[in-house]
Amino acid sequence: SQQGEEDPQALSIQEGENATMNCSYKTSINNLQWYRQNSGRGLVHLILIRSNEREKHSGRLRVTLDTSKKSSSLLITASRAADTASYFCATDSYGGATNKLIFGTGTLLAVQP
Amino acid sequence: EPEVTQTPSHQVTQMGQEVILRCVPISNHLYFYWYRQILGQKVEFLVSFYNNEISEKSEIFDDQFSVERPDGSNFTLKIRSTKLEDSAMYFCASSVMGTLQETQYFGPGTRLLVL
């Protein structure tokens, strides 16, 4: 698999339910970020978690990071129809010259009203 | 809240034509980036730029591509002779310092269609 792969590829839930998306990566990282993309639109930054952090919260979002398993999860609690979007994890390039981001394949989340 | 802006939102061009995509990064940011996303595929890094020079570029960023900061606010991506496979959404991003634990803020993108 490639650096930054999310699963599931697609997820459909009812409003009010929780949505969990996972991301796996291959190489060492300094940080991992999650972005949201509404259909055909720009990337909105959601949360950044550093390699020495295990869990981080922001509003209805909870992100975990397990560097030993090279994986992260994004949990959206009490989902809303407006959360319908694609969600991407992005890792930095450890030891790279600059902070270029390597994006995953994304999870398409559909929240049914 | 400050935002990265991009113009145009959509551009249609003929193969072989030159296009210039424009971006206005967040005003106090020093590092600028271009990414692209071919329809249905991953977002891919193209180039990073700092202090008026390219810091890093990917294999995609060949001689047909160039970047410039023509003034204190704009950051442009030029494709000299477009190919069909250049059709994609192009995102500009910026960050304050470009350090390894820092958020990059993305613009809304320019959708380029090469015919």
Interface residues (C-beta under 8 A of the other chain):
Chain A: G4 N30 N31 Q33 Y35 G40 R41 G42 L43 V44 H45 L48 R50 F88 A90 D92 Y94 G96 A97 T98 N99 K100 L101 I102 F103 G104 T105 G106
Chain B: Y31 Y33 Y35 K42 V43 E44 F45 S48 Y50 S55 E56 S58 M89 F91 A93 S95 G98 T99 L100 Q101 E102 T103 Q104 Y105 F106 G107 P108 G109 R111
